[in-house]
Amino acid sequence: PDIGEETRQRIAAVAKEMGYMTNAAARALKTNRTYNLGVVFFHEDVSGLTHDFFAHVLDSFKTTAEAKGYDITFINKGKYNMSYLEHCRYRRFDGVVIACVNFYDSQVVELVQSNIPVVTIDHMFNNRISIMSDNVGGMRDLLEHVYALGHRRIAYIHGADSSVTRERLSSFYYNAERLGLEVPDEYIKEA
């Protein structure tokens, strides 16, 4: 604050010309912030980066975080023989996003109950920020759209049992009944 704006700009220009880069480790020691965010994401079938829905969520998160000067690191279960919490402390993450995992896993619960800032996607914990999809409204809107197109034999094929799947199924059956659609017993099977 005691340096004039003209001098500050000259110093910044010379530093850039010389290829000077801020030392992230030194900055973290001084500010007690690493500007690194962790992502806990696990999907048995595919990588999060190719998952139809979460690829867009993660890409948007990455773009926004990088625009604000943060780096993103994915956290793998069992990496370095550490729990999620131990890995987050080891990396000194400023915060963690948790998505598409078993939210009842003891390691996830341990991380959520820690003092590390956490945001969950599609699952709510007490005293934590969560981003929730409108699964009920989305299924209603989808059924109404397909119904308006004239379709009357409509089935919902879903994957593994989860809270998201249960919300969508409930909405599907409720709205199918509301629209007068008959869902044959042969369609009521898990994929």
C-alpha positions in Angstrom: 0.0 0.0 0.0 2.9 2.4 0.4 4.0 2.0 -3.3 2.5 4.3 -5.9 0.5 2.9 -8.8 3.0 3.9 -11.4 5.8 2.2 -9.6 3.7 -0.9 -9.0 2.9 -1.1 -12.7 6.6 -0.7 -13.7 7.6 -3.5 -11.2 4.9 -5.8 -12.5 6.0 -5.2 -16.1 9.7 -5.9 -15.4 8.7 -9.0 -13.4 6.6 -10.3 -16.3 9.4 -9.5 -18.8 11.9 -11.5 -16.6 9.5 -14.4 -16.4 8.9 -14.0 -12.6 6.2 -16.3 -11.2 4.8 -16.2 -7.7 6.1 -19.1 -5.6 2.8 -20.8 -4.6 4.4 -22.5 -1.6 5.8 -19.2 -0.2 2.4 -17.5 -0.8 0.6 -20.3 1.0 3.0 -19.9 4.0 2.3 -16.2 4.1 -1.4 -16.2 3.5 -2.3 -19.7 5.0 -4.2 -20.4 1.7 -3.1 -22.7 -1.1 -5.6 -21.7 -3.7 -6.1 -25.4 -4.3 -9.5 -27.0 -4.2 -10.1 -30.8 -3.9 -12.7 -32.8 -5.7 -14.0 -36.1 -4.4 -15.7 -37.8 -7.2 -16.2 -41.5 -7.8 -18.3 -43.3 -10.3 -18.0 -47.1 -10.8 -18.8 -47.1 -14.5 -17.0 -44.1 -15.9 -14.6 -41.3 -15.1 -16.2 -38.1 -13.9 -14.8 -36.3 -16.9 -16.9 -38.4 -19.3 -20.0 -38.8 -17.1 -22.9 -37.2 -19.1 -24.1 -34.9 -16.3 -21.1 -34.4 -14.1 -18.7 -33.7 -16.9 -20.5 -30.4 -17.5 -20.7 -29.7 -13.7 -17.0 -30.3 -13.2 -16.0 -28.3 -16.3 -18.1 -25.4 -15.1 -16.6 -25.7 -11.6 -13.0 -25.9 -13.1 -13.6 -22.8 -15.3 -15.0 -20.7 -12.5 -12.3 -21.8 -10.0 -9.5 -21.1 -12.4 -10.9 -17.7 -13.2 -10.7 -16.9 -9.5 -7.1 -18.1 -9.3 -7.7 -21.6 -7.9 -6.3 -25.0 -9.0 -8.3 -28.2 -8.9 -7.1 -31.6 -7.6 -9.0 -34.8 -7.8 -8.9 -37.0 -4.7 -8.8 -40.7 -5.2 -9.9 -43.1 -2.5 -6.9 -44.9 -1.1 -4.4 -42.6 -2.7 -1.2 -42.7 -0.7 -2.9 -45.0 1.8 -4.7 -41.9 3.2 -8.3 -41.3 4.0 -10.1 -38.4 2.1 -9.6 -36.2 5.2 -5.9 -37.0 5.5 -5.3 -36.4 1.8 -7.1 -33.0 2.0 -5.0 -32.0 5.0 -1.8 -33.3 3.3 -2.6 -31.1 0.2 -3.8 -28.3 2.5 -6.9 -27.7 0.3 -8.8 -24.5 0.9 -12.0 -26.4 0.3 -13.5 -29.6 -1.2 -16.3 -30.4 -3.6 -17.9 -33.9 -3.1 -20.1 -35.4 -5.8 -21.3 -38.8 -7.1 -20.0 -40.8 -4.1 -21.5 -42.9 -1.4 -22.2 -40.1 1.0 -22.6 -42.6 3.8 -19.1 -43.9 3.4 -17.2 -43.3 6.7 -14.4 -41.5 5.0 -16.8 -39.1 3.3 -18.6 -38.5 6.6 -15.3 -37.9 8.4 -14.3 -35.3 5.7 -17.7 -33.6 5.9 -17.5 -33.4 9.7 -14.0 -31.9 9.6 -13.2 -28.2 9.7 -12.4 -28.1 6.0 -15.0 -26.2 3.9 -17.1 -28.6 1.9 -19.7 -28.3 -0.8 -21.7 -31.4 -1.7 -23.6 -32.0 -5.0 -27.0 -33.7 -4.8 -26.7 -34.6 -1.1 -27.4 -32.5 2.0 -25.5 -32.6 5.3 -26.3 -30.4 8.3 -24.4 -27.2 8.4 -22.8 -27.7 5.0 -23.4 -26.0 1.6 -25.0 -28.2 -1.0 -26.0 -27.8 -4.6 -29.2 -29.8 -5.3 -30.6 -30.9 -8.6 -34.4 -30.5 -9.0 -34.9 -34.2 -9.7 -38.6 -34.1 -8.9 -39.3 -31.0 -11.1 -37.0 -32.2 -13.8 -38.8 -35.5 -14.1 -42.2 -33.8 -14.1 -41.1 -31.4 -16.9 -39.6 -34.3 -18.9 -42.8 -36.3 -18.7 -45.0 -33.4 -19.5 -42.8 -32.6 -22.5 -42.9 -36.1 -23.9 -46.6 -36.3 -23.1 -47.3 -33.0 -25.0 -45.5 -34.6 -28.0 -48.2 -37.3 -28.1 -46.3 -40.2 -26.5 -48.4 -42.4 -24.2 -46.1 -45.5 -23.7 -43.3 -44.0 -21.6 -40.8 -45.8 -19.5 -38.0 -44.6 -17.3 -34.8 -46.6 -17.4 -32.5 -45.9 -14.5 -29.2 -47.0 -13.1 -28.0 -47.8 -9.6 -30.1 -47.2 -6.5 -29.4 -43.8 -5.0 -31.3 -40.9 -3.4 -31.3 -39.2 -6.8 -32.7 -42.3 -8.5 -35.4 -42.7 -5.8 -36.5 -39.0 -6.2 -36.7 -39.4 -10.0 -38.6 -42.7 -9.8 -41.1 -41.2 -7.3 -41.7 -38.2 -9.5 -42.0 -40.5 -12.6 -44.7 -42.7 -11.0 -46.5 -39.7 -9.5 -46.6 -37.7 -12.7 -47.3 -40.7 -14.9 -50.4 -41.3 -12.7 -51.3 -37.6 -12.8 -51.2 -37.6 -16.6 -53.2 -40.8 -16.7 -50.4 -42.9 -18.1 -50.3 -46.6 -17.4 -46.9 -48.0 -16.5 -47.0 -51.7 -17.3 -45.5 -54.0 -14.7 -43.0 -55.3 -17.2 -41.4 -51.9 -17.3 -41.0 -51.7 -13.5 -37.5 -53.2 -13.4 -34.1 -51.9 -12.6 -31.6 -51.5 -15.4 
